[in-house]
Amino acid sequence: MLTQDFVYANSNNLFIFIDNHDKGRFQTDTTLDVSRLKLAMAFLLTTRGIPQIYYGTEILLPGDVDKGGHGDIRRDFPGGWETDSRSAFNANGRTPQENEIWNYVSRILHWRKGAAAIHQGKLIHFNPTNGVYAYVRYNDKQKVIVLINNGSEDKVINGKLYGEMLNGCSGGIDIITNQKITDIGHIAILPRTAMIIELF
């Protein structure tokens, strides 16, 4: 659906990933729609487990293990050496599209650092409805609903579908856009978009 492989590293910890140095890169070439990667990263960074991000994924570094072998998926990150033509370590060395995904991932990660419900909270997920997958991460002090619209049309989510988890909540903030949600009974979500709503 959104991602490739998710694996158990050992019996005690769940390490999850969307790409790595053996399986191949999520972004096989630079022509793929960046919204796919945004959906995958939103899921990776909010579901259960310890997320592993393969270097370069945060700037759309492509590579295709089937066409170019392991050398292609382990290509050099642009920058760091005097002979490099550009440095993607800095915003002015990245393309607009690279900055778009860099900023997206960075925003979620900065929020995630203080999101106890993501680190130690429980998870309840709901059957996908009308092309939208939803799950809630929660603990005694924080509740977050994640909505993933993998479809090609705008959707309005009926909050009553998730009533058991949204009871007592009056609204929320989508941490990706900083948009305030005032009616959790009717949440509008754009196509190929994820929302990470910290509820209050």
C-alpha positions as CSV (number, residue, x, y, z in Angstrom):
1,M,0.0,0.0,0.0
2,L,2.1,2.9,1.3
3,T,5.3,1.2,2.1
4,Q,7.5,-1.7,1.2
5,D,8.9,-3.9,4.0
6,F,8.6,-3.6,7.7
7,V,10.7,-6.0,9.7
8,Y,11.4,-7.1,13.3
9,A,15.1,-6.6,14.1
10,N,14.9,-8.8,17.2
11,S,12.3,-10.1,19.6
12,N,12.5,-7.1,21.9
13,N,12.3,-4.1,19.6
14,L,10.3,-3.4,16.4
15,F,12.4,-1.6,13.9
16,I,10.4,-0.3,10.9
17,F,11.6,1.2,7.6
18,I,10.4,2.0,4.1
19,D,13.8,1.4,2.5
20,N,17.3,0.4,3.3
21,H,20.7,-0.6,1.8
22,D,19.6,-4.2,1.0
23,K,15.9,-3.9,0.0
24,G,16.3,-0.8,-2.2
25,R,15.2,2.8,-2.1
26,F,11.5,3.9,-1.8
27,Q,12.2,6.5,-4.5
28,T,13.6,4.5,-7.4
29,D,13.9,7.6,-9.7
30,T,13.4,11.3,-9.6
31,T,10.1,11.3,-11.6
32,L,8.0,9.7,-8.9
33,D,5.3,11.7,-7.1
34,V,6.7,13.1,-3.9
35,S,3.3,12.7,-2.2
36,R,3.9,8.9,-2.0
37,L,7.0,9.4,0.1
38,K,5.2,12.0,2.3
39,L,2.4,9.4,3.0
40,A,5.0,6.7,3.8
41,M,7.0,9.0,6.1
42,A,3.9,10.2,8.0
43,F,3.0,6.6,8.6
44,L,6.6,5.6,9.5
45,L,7.0,8.4,12.0
46,T,3.7,7.9,13.8
47,T,3.0,4.2,13.9
48,R,4.4,1.7,16.5
49,G,8.1,0.9,16.4
50,I,11.4,2.6,16.1
51,P,11.7,4.3,12.7
52,Q,14.8,3.8,10.6
53,I,15.4,6.4,7.9
54,Y,17.9,5.4,5.2
55,Y,20.3,8.3,4.4
56,G,19.1,10.4,1.5
57,T,15.5,9.4,1.8
58,E,14.9,12.8,3.4
59,I,16.0,14.5,0.1
60,L,14.5,12.1,-2.4
61,L,17.8,10.4,-3.2
62,P,16.9,7.9,-5.8
63,G,18.2,4.4,-6.5
64,D,16.9,1.3,-8.1
65,V,18.4,-2.0,-6.9
66,D,16.8,-3.9,-9.7
67,K,18.2,-1.7,-12.5
68,G,21.4,-0.4,-11.0
69,G,22.3,-2.9,-8.3
70,H,23.4,-2.2,-4.8
71,G,25.8,0.6,-5.9
72,D,22.9,2.6,-7.2
73,I,21.0,2.5,-3.9
74,R,24.2,3.3,-2.0
75,R,25.2,6.3,-4.1
76,D,26.9,9.3,-2.6
77,F,24.9,11.9,-0.7
78,P,25.6,15.2,-2.5
79,G,28.0,17.4,-0.5
80,G,30.6,17.0,2.1
81,W,33.6,17.1,-0.3
82,E,35.3,20.1,-1.9
83,T,34.9,18.5,-5.4
84,D,31.1,18.1,-5.0
85,S,29.2,20.4,-7.3
86,R,26.6,21.0,-4.6
87,S,25.8,20.3,-1.0
88,A,22.4,19.0,0.0
89,F,23.4,19.4,3.6
90,N,22.2,23.1,3.2
91,A,18.9,24.4,2.0
92,N,20.5,26.5,-0.7
93,G,22.2,23.3,-2.1
94,R,18.9,21.4,-2.4
95,T,16.4,21.6,-5.2
96,P,12.9,23.0,-4.3
97,Q,11.5,19.4,-4.4
98,E,14.3,18.2,-2.1
99,N,13.6,21.0,0.3
100,E,9.9,20.2,0.2
101,I,10.4,16.7,1.5
102,W,13.3,17.7,3.8
103,N,11.0,20.3,5.5
104,Y,8.1,17.9,5.7
105,V,10.2,15.2,7.4
106,S,11.9,17.7,9.6
107,R,8.6,19.2,10.8
108,I,7.3,15.8,11.8
109,L,10.5,14.7,13.5
110,H,10.8,18.0,15.6
111,W,7.2,17.5,16.8
112,R,7.8,13.8,17.4
113,K,10.6,14.5,19.9
114,G,8.1,15.7,22.4
115,A,5.1,13.5,21.5
116,A,5.0,10.9,24.3
117,A,1.9,9.2,22.8
118,I,4.1,8.3,19.8
119,H,7.0,7.0,21.8
120,Q,5.2,5.1,24.6
121,G,1.5,5.4,23.7
122,K,-1.0,2.7,22.6
123,L,-2.3,2.4,19.1
124,I,-5.8,1.7,17.8
125,H,-6.5,1.6,14.1
126,F,-9.7,1.6,12.1
127,N,-10.7,-0.1,8.9
128,P,-10.0,2.1,5.9
129,T,-13.1,3.9,4.9
130,N,-13.6,5.6,1.5
131,G,-9.9,5.4,0.8
132,V,-8.8,6.9,4.1
133,Y,-6.9,5.0,6.7
134,A,-7.0,6.2,10.3
135,Y,-5.4,5.3,13.6
136,V,-5.0,6.9,17.0
137,R,-1.9,7.0,19.2
138,Y,-2.7,7.9,22.8
139,N,-1.6,7.8,26.4
140,D,-3.1,9.4,29.6
141,K,-2.0,12.9,28.6
142,Q,-2.0,13.1,24.8
143,K,-4.1,11.8,21.9
144,V,-3.2,12.0,18.2
145,I,-5.2,10.9,15.2
146,V,-3.5,10.1,12.0
147,L,-5.5,10.3,8.7
148,I,-4.0,9.0,5.4
149,N,-5.9,9.7,2.2
150,N,-4.3,7.5,-0.4
151,G,-7.0,8.4,-2.9
152,S,-7.1,10.9,-5.7
153,E,-10.0,12.9,-4.4
154,D,-10.8,15.3,-1.5
155,K,-12.5,13.6,1.4
156,V,-14.5,14.8,4.4
157,I,-14.0,12.4,7.3
158,N,-16.9,11.7,9.6
159,G,-15.5,11.9,13.1
160,K,-18.3,9.7,14.4
161,L,-16.5,6.7,12.8
162,Y,-13.8,7.2,15.5
163,G,-16.2,8.2,18.3
164,E,-14.7,5.8,20.8
165,M,-11.4,7.6,20.6
166,L,-12.6,11.2,19.9
167,N,-15.0,11.4,22.8
168,G,-14.2,14.3,25.0
169,C,-12.1,16.1,22.2
170,S,-13.3,19.4,20.9
171,G,-10.7,20.0,18.2
172,G,-7.0,19.7,17.2
173,I,-4.0,21.0,15.4
174,D,-2.6,19.3,12.3
175,I,1.1,19.4,13.1
176,I,2.1,19.2,9.4
177,T,0.3,22.4,8.3
178,N,-0.3,24.0,11.7
179,Q,-4.0,24.2,10.7
180,K,-6.5,24.3,13.6
181,I,-9.3,21.8,13.3
182,T,-12.4,23.2,15.0
183,D,-14.9,20.5,13.9
184,I,-13.6,17.0,14.4
185,G,-16.9,15.7,13.3
186,H,-16.1,16.8,9.7
187,I,-12.4,16.8,8.8
188,A,-11.5,17.7,5.2
189,I,-8.5,16.0,3.8
190,L,-6.8,16.6,0.5
191,P,-5.9,13.7,-1.9
192,R,-2.6,11.9,-1.4
193,T,-2.3,13.7,1.9
194,A,-1.7,12.7,5.6
195,M,-2.9,14.7,8.6
196,I,-1.3,14.2,12.0
197,I,-3.8,15.9,14.4
198,E,-2.9,16.5,18.0
199,L,-6.3,16.5,19.7
200,F,-7.5,18.7,22.5
